[in-house]
């Protein structure tokens, strides 16, 4: 199996931060990241307090996680540097991984 080295980046924000559109626009239009996934949590806690959702309470301030990866380390570094001006750096985590590759 052929693999390539990639860097995976994960960003933690909340719905109430109103940063989602700004981050996605940057990653798509300026950083030229191939794709981003956004996950909405049903519960979480952190420095901004507890965030939960239930059938009774429909919260509009749930945790959001954005995730993307790329094999271009310079592109990833530039994106992380820029995103660190929008989001607290400790809310951005990244790690090296392997992805399957079709090229031989």
C-alpha positions as CSV (number, residue, x, y, z in Angstrom):
1,X,0.0,0.0,0.0
2,X,1.4,3.4,-1.0
3,X,1.0,6.2,1.6
4,X,1.9,9.9,1.9
5,X,2.8,11.9,4.9
6,X,0.1,14.5,5.9
7,X,-0.5,16.9,8.7
8,X,-3.9,16.8,10.3
9,X,-5.2,20.1,11.9
10,X,-8.1,20.3,14.4
11,X,-9.5,23.7,15.6
12,X,-11.9,24.0,18.5
13,X,-14.4,26.9,18.6
14,X,-18.0,27.5,19.8
15,X,-21.0,28.5,17.7
16,X,-21.3,31.7,19.7
17,X,-17.8,32.8,18.7
18,X,-19.1,33.4,15.1
19,X,-15.7,32.4,13.6
20,X,-16.9,29.4,11.6
21,X,-17.6,31.3,8.3
22,X,-14.4,33.4,8.6
23,X,-12.2,30.3,9.2
24,X,-13.8,28.3,6.4
25,X,-13.6,31.2,3.9
26,X,-9.9,31.6,4.7
27,X,-9.1,27.9,4.4
28,X,-11.0,27.6,1.1
29,X,-10.2,30.9,-0.6
30,X,-6.8,31.9,0.7
31,X,-5.0,28.8,2.1
32,X,-6.5,26.6,-0.7
33,X,-7.0,23.7,1.6
34,X,-8.7,20.9,-0.4
35,X,-11.4,20.2,2.1
36,X,-12.6,20.9,5.7
37,X,-15.0,19.0,7.9
38,X,-17.0,20.6,10.7
39,X,-18.3,18.6,13.6
40,X,-21.0,20.0,16.0
41,X,-20.7,18.5,19.5
42,X,-23.6,17.7,21.7
43,X,-21.7,18.5,24.8
44,X,-18.4,20.0,25.9
45,X,-16.7,22.2,28.4
46,X,-13.7,24.5,28.6
47,X,-12.6,28.0,29.5
48,X,-15.9,29.4,28.2
49,X,-18.0,27.1,30.5
50,X,-20.2,24.1,29.9
51,X,-22.0,23.6,26.6
52,X,-24.7,21.0,26.3
53,X,-27.7,20.2,24.2
54,X,-30.8,18.2,25.1
55,X,-34.2,17.7,23.7
56,X,-35.6,20.2,26.2
57,X,-32.8,22.8,25.7
58,X,-31.8,23.7,22.1
59,X,-28.4,25.4,22.6
60,X,-26.9,27.7,19.9
61,X,-23.5,27.8,21.6
62,X,-22.3,24.2,21.2
63,X,-18.7,23.3,20.6
64,X,-17.5,23.1,16.9
65,X,-14.5,21.2,15.7
66,X,-13.0,22.0,12.3
67,X,-10.6,19.4,10.8
68,X,-8.5,19.4,7.7
69,X,-5.3,17.8,6.4
70,X,-2.8,18.3,3.6
71,X,0.5,16.9,2.5
72,X,2.0,20.4,1.9
73,X,3.7,21.3,5.2
74,X,4.4,24.8,4.2
75,X,0.7,25.3,3.4
76,X,-0.3,23.9,6.7
77,X,2.2,26.0,8.6
78,X,1.0,29.2,6.9
79,X,-2.6,28.3,7.7
80,X,-1.9,27.6,11.4
81,X,0.1,30.8,11.7
82,X,-2.9,32.8,10.2
83,X,-5.5,30.9,12.2
84,X,-3.6,31.7,15.4
85,X,-4.4,35.3,14.9
86,X,-8.2,34.4,14.9
87,X,-8.3,31.5,17.4
88,X,-6.3,31.0,20.5
89,X,-3.2,29.0,19.6
90,X,-4.0,26.4,22.2
91,X,-7.3,25.7,20.4
92,X,-5.4,24.5,17.4
93,X,-3.9,21.1,17.5
94,X,-2.1,19.2,14.8
95,X,-0.2,16.0,14.2
96,X,1.6,14.0,11.5
97,X,-0.2,11.0,10.0
98,X,-0.2,8.8,6.9
99,X,-2.9,8.8,4.2
100,X,-3.4,6.3,1.5
101,X,-2.2,7.4,-1.9
102,X,-3.2,6.2,-5.4
103,X,-0.1,7.5,-7.1
104,X,2.8,5.1,-7.5
